[in-house]
Amino acid sequence: MRTVAILGLGASGVAAARLALSRRDDVHVSDIQTDAPTRARAADLRTLGADVELGSHDVARIAGADLVVVSPGIPPNAPVLRELRARGVRWISEPELAARVLDGALIAVTGTNGKTTTVLLVHHLLSQAGVDVAVGGNVGGGHAPAASELALTRPTADWYVLELSSYQLADIDTLTPDIGVLTNLAPDHLDRYESVEAYWADKARLFDNASDESIWVLNGDQPEVEALAGDAPGRRFRFNARRPDSAPDTGASSAWIEDGMLTLDVGDGVVELVHVRELPLLGRHNHVNALCAALVAHLAGVEADHIRDGLRTVSPLPHRLEAVGEFDGVLWVNDSKATNVASTVSAVESLERPLVVLLGGTDKGESMDPLATALAARGARIRAVVTYGAAGPRIARDLEASRSGLPLHRVEGGLADAVALARTLARPGDAILLAPAASSFDEFENYAERGETFARLARAEAA
């Protein structure tokens, strides 16, 4: 019997504890929180045989464990981690624990934006083709279980598809994807990381255990992605939003969109899949996500006809450029998952209609310059920009400082006030786009609650 210490009693920590207990490990779990939901989770784990400590971390006990697992919600500068580091104690992330149990080939997906959409698209394409596939990890919106929960319920599959955040990748050890995917890179999580480079460095851990047998699927439109992969061994396949005029020195594109057609060429001839009009997905960046997923599925052995069928039958995900409805000629679009500047830029660039854009929430400290540029490039097709919430004043100041002449409107209140104002500004043929460029925690538990509230408010305004 090994002793396993688990830090954090959120979804990841609970999943890790349950998995370790199922392996007959002696499990100790600790969390500094003592609120009612945490106490309830602690009680459940105690009934399963875990020892649980709330309100503090017993560093000596944790340091003496055979294995230490740290939940992603615990920041790297937390006092308990500083003390463990000073003692020379190493720890792993929860997906690393799961990967040591999973019996099957692994597709690991990371990146700043598009991870969940890509992961679920890959899962859909494989499952529609009859492949024994399971999905989990850092999948937002409750669409899939934590990696350790997946290892507990589906210990064997032909393929596993895991979404991995930078927080989770930071503490991997032996985790080795058979197919590793890097969707894109942009600044994010600067409220946790001291720099963009530190954030990207954790993403780069995806390549730590690369071998000649590794397969990498990389965003060919971003030199930063290629640079992050460095000289990691393995075969590389790239996807591009359009067919490059010339191949980069490091290799040609393997997937691209040409005249609206999703196209593959992995060395066995050009294969046309479907036109973007056939995709039940809104927005150009989602078309690129679909292209990436199609490339991954093809590399996993799925034939083109099955990929075509899967692409035509995929369901749009909530809160990701989701069309709530069209009322009085105004399309309401919920992109609450756009919690950083890069994802908001993608949303703005993906919609053809004149836009009323809602920006605000909890400030993550990003520069608004790329967003100001993207909004200005739309010219008169930006009907209005409405800022709200805790981040609203700073966003408005930064956009004003860009001197782009954007039609800015500030509201002192929260999302409801922003929606009410947006309704008065929009005209028939416009779209009201919630793409906040900020997290949701000033008003809401998470981005999903924010998106659901936006949809409810939209329908109320229409009524």
N, C-alpha and C positions, 0 to 999 in steps of 0.2 A: 504494500500500500504506500503510495506517495502522498506527501502533504502538499496541498495546493492552496495558495493564498490568492484571493480575488479581490481587487480594489474596485469599488463601485457597484451599486445595486440597481442600476438602470436595466434596460432591456438586454444589453450585452452582458452585463455582469450576472444577471439571473440566468441567461442562457449558458454562459460558461460554467456557472456553478452546477446547473442541472446536468450538463454534459460530464463534468468531472465526477459528480456523484454517481452517475450511471456507470462510470468506469471503476467504481469502488475506491475512489480517492478519499482521503481525509481532507475535507474542505473547510476553509476558514474564509469568511467574507466580511469586509468592513466598508463602511460608508460614513462620511461625516454628517450626512443628512439624518434627521429624525422625524420628518413630517409623516403624516398618516399613510400616504401611499408607500413610502419607503418601509415603514413599520409593517405594513401588510405584506409586502414582498419578503421581508425578513422572516415573518411568521411562517409563510409558505415554505421557505427554504429550510427553516428549522424542523418542520415536520418531515422533510425529506432526509434529514440527518446532518445538515450543515451547521457549523458554529458561526453565528453572525454577531458582529459588533457594530453598534450604531453610535454616532456622535464623535468618534475618534478612530485613529488607526494605530494599532499596536505594532510599531515599527520592528521591535525585536522579534515578535512572533512572525511577522511577515518575512523578515530577512532570513529566518530559519527554515522557511518552507523549501521544499524541493523545486517548486515551480511557482512563479508569481505571474499573474495575469492582470493587466491593467485595462480598465474600460476606457473607451475613447473620449468620454466626457471629462476625464481628469486631465487638466493641462500639464504640459511637461515641467512647468515651474512650480507645481503644487508642492507644499512643504513635505508631504510624505514621500514624494518622488525625489526631492532633493536629499532627504535623509537616506533613502535607500541607495541613491547614487553615491553618496559619501561613504557608504559601507561596501561599495563594490558589487551591489546586488543588481543583476540583470532581470529584465522582465519581458514578457511577450504580450501581444495583443490578442483579443478574443478570436479573430479569424485565424490567427496562427494556431491557436489551440484546436480549432475546428479542422483546419487543413491536415493536421496530423492524424485525424480520424477518417476523413472522407476517403472513400474508395472509388475513385473514378477520375477521369481527366478533368482538368480545371481550366476554365476561362475566367480570367480576372480582369475587371474593367475599372479603370480610374480615369481621372481628368477633372477639370474644374466644372464644366457644365455638360449636360447630356448623359450623365452616367446611368441614372435610373431608366431613362427612356431606352438607351441602348441595351442595357441588361435585359429589360423585359422584352424588347424586340428580339434579341437573340434567343431568349427562352421560348418565345412564341414561334419563331421560325423553326427551331429544332423540334419542339413538341408537335407542331403541325406536320412535320415530316416523319413523325413516328419514332423519334429518338427518345430514349430514356434519359430525361434531363431534369435537373432540379435547380432552383434559383434561390438565392439568399444573400445575406450580407447587409451592407448599409443602404438598402433599398428604401427610399422614402415613401411616406404615405401608407405604410402598413401593407404594401403589396407582396412582401416576402418576409420570411423569418430571418432573425440573426443567424450568422453562419453556424454558431454552435447549436442552435435549435435545429437547424437543418441537419447537422451531423447526428443529432439525437434521433430525429424522425426519419431521415433518409440517408442512412450510412453508406448505401451503395447505389450508384447510378452510373450510366455510361459517361455523362457529362455533368459537371456542376458549373453554374454561372454565378460568380460572386461580384457584387459591387464593393469596392474597397475605397474608403476615404483616406485622405492624407494622414489623419489621426491614427487610423488602423495600420496603414503601411509603415508608419514610423517605428513600430515595434514588432515587425515580423523577424523571423530568424531563418527558418528553412522553407517557408512557403514558396512554391515554384509553380507558376502557371504554365500550362501547356500552350495556351494562347493568351498573351497579355495584350490589353487594349488601352491606349492612351487617347482619349477622345479629343482633348484640347488643353490648353493652359492659359490662364488669365489670373490677375491678382484676386485674391480672396482670403478670407479668414485673417485679415490683418489685425483683428481684435485679439487674436491668439498668437500669431507669429510675429516676430520682430521685423521681418522683411519678407518680400515676395520670394526672394531666393531661398529663405528657410522653408517656406511653404512648398516650393517646388522640389526642394531637396528630399522632403518626405515622399513626394510622388515618385521620385527617382528610385526609391527603395524597391519598386516593382521589378527592377532589372537586376537586383542584387544577386539572385541565384540563377542567372541566365546560363544556358548551355547551348551547344551547337544544335540541339534538338528543339530549342525554343522557337516559337512563332510569335512575331510582334506585329500588331496592327496599329498603325500610327497615322495621325492627322498630317497629311502631306502638305497642307496649306500653311502650317506653322513651323518655321525653322526652329523655334524654341523646343518643340516636341522632339525633333530629330537630335537636337543638342542634348536634351535631357537623357535620351537613350544612350548617348555616348558611343562607346565601342563595345556595348554588350553583345555577346555572341548570339547567333540564331538568325533565322530568316526573317526579313522585313517586308511587309506589305503595307501600302499606303492608300488612303482614300482622300479624294479631293472634291471640292464642291463643283469644280469644272475641270475638264481635261487640260492638264498643263500644256503650255506651248512647247516646252522642252523638258526632258526628264532631268531631275537633279543629279548631281554627281553620285549620290548615294543609291540611286536606283529609280526606276520608273514608277508611276502611279499604277496601282492595281485595281482601283475602283474610282469612278468619276460619274458626274452627271453631264450629259451632252444633249443639248436640245430637249431638255426635260426628261431624258431617258436615263435611268439608273443602269450603269454598265460595269461589267467586271472583266478583268483579264489577268489571271494569275499564272499565265504561261502556257495555257492550253487553248488559247483562242479567245476572241472577244465574245462576250455573252451579254445580250441586252435583256434586262429583267422587266421592269414596268416603267411607265411614264409617271411622273410625279402627280399627274391628275388622278391616277388610280389609287394613290395613297390616301387613306382616311386620316391624314395628319395635316395640321395647319402649320404653315411656316417653313421657310427654306432651311432653317437650321434643323428642323425635324426631318426634312428630306435627307439631309446629310447624315443624321443619326440612323435613318433607315438604310442608307448606303453602307455605313460602317457595319451595321448588324448583318446585312446581307453578305458582306465580305467575310465576316467572322463565321457565319453559318456555312458558307461555301468551303472555307478552310477546315471546318469541322466535319466535312464530308457530305453536306446536304446538296442534293442535285438542284439545278437551276429551276426546274418546273415546280418543285416543292417551295423554293424560295419565292417564286412569283405568287403562288397561292397564298403563302403566309403573309406577304407584304400587302396583298389586297384585302386581307381579313383581319389586320391588326386593329385593336381598339385604341383610340386616343386616351392618354392618361389625364386624370384630373389635375388641375392647377399648373399645367404645362402647355401654355398657349391653347387653352381649352375654350371653345366657343360656348358661352353660357346661353346665348340666344340672340335673336335679332328682333328688336322691338321698335316700332315706328321708324323703321329704316336705319336704326343704329345697332351695330353689332357690338355686343359686350364680350370682351375676351379676358379670361382669367389666366394670367401667367404669374400667380403668386409665388411660384417656385423660383422666379427670377430674383434671387436674393443678392446678386452682385451685379456690378456694372456691365461686365461682359455679357451676361445672359440677358440683361435689359436691352443692350445694343442689338443682340441677335433678334429679339422680339420686335423691336422698332424696325429693323431692316427687313423683317420677314413679311410684314403686312403691307398690302398695296393701298389700302384705304387711307383717307385723311384720318389723323389720330388725335384723340384726347388722351394723354398719357398721365397716369397716376404714379407718383414717386414718393416714397416715404417709408417710415418704420423705424427700426433701430439702426443707428449709424455703425457701419463696419470700417470706417476710416479710409475708404478708397477714394482715389481721385475721380472726379466727375468729368474730366477733360474728354475721355473717349466718348462718353454719352453726349456731351455737348456737341461734339463733332458729328456724331451720328444723327442727332436731332436736327442740327443745322443743315445737314445734307438733304434732309427731306423737304426743306423749304416750306412752301405754303401748305404742304400736306401734313404739317404739324399744326392742327387746329389750336391746341392749347396744351400746356404742361401744368399739372396741378400737383403741388407739393403739400405734404401733410405729415402729421406725427412727429416723433422725437427728432428724426433725421431731416424733416422738411426744411427748417431754416437753413441748415448747412448746405443742403442740396441746392436750394434756391440761390444762395449766395454764390456758390461755385458756378452755377449755370449763368448767372448774371455777369460774373467776372469774365466769362468766356467772350463776352461782347458779341454773341451770335444773334442777338435780337429776338430770342425766342419769346413767344407769348406766354409769359409766366403768370400763374395765379397761385397765391398762397392761401391755405386755410389754417387757422389756429388749432383746430381740433384733429380728430382722427379720421379713419377711413370712411365712416358714414358721412361726415361733412364733405370729404373729397368727392365721394360718389354723387352727393346731391348737387354740388357745383358742376361736376363733369356733365351731368344730365342737361343742365341749362346751356352748356357751351357746345355740345355736340349737335350736328345737323344730320338730316337724313343722308345716308351714304357713308357716314363716318363710322369709326370704331372707337369705343372707349376701352383702353388697354390698361389693365392693372399689371404693371411690370415694375415692382417697387425699387429695385436696385438696393435693397436693404433687407435685413432680417425683420421678423415680425414681433419681436418680444416686447415691444412697448405696449402693445394692445392684446396680443394673442399668444396662445400656448405654442403655436407653430405656424408654418406657412399654410398648412392644410386648413386650419381654422380660419385664417385670414381669407383664403380663397373661397371657402364655403360662405363666409360672411359677405364677401363681395357679390357672389352669385345671388344670395338672398336679397341683398340691397338692390341689385340690378332688377330683379323681378318685381320688387316692391316699387321702384321708381317707374318701371314700365306700367304697372297697374295704376 
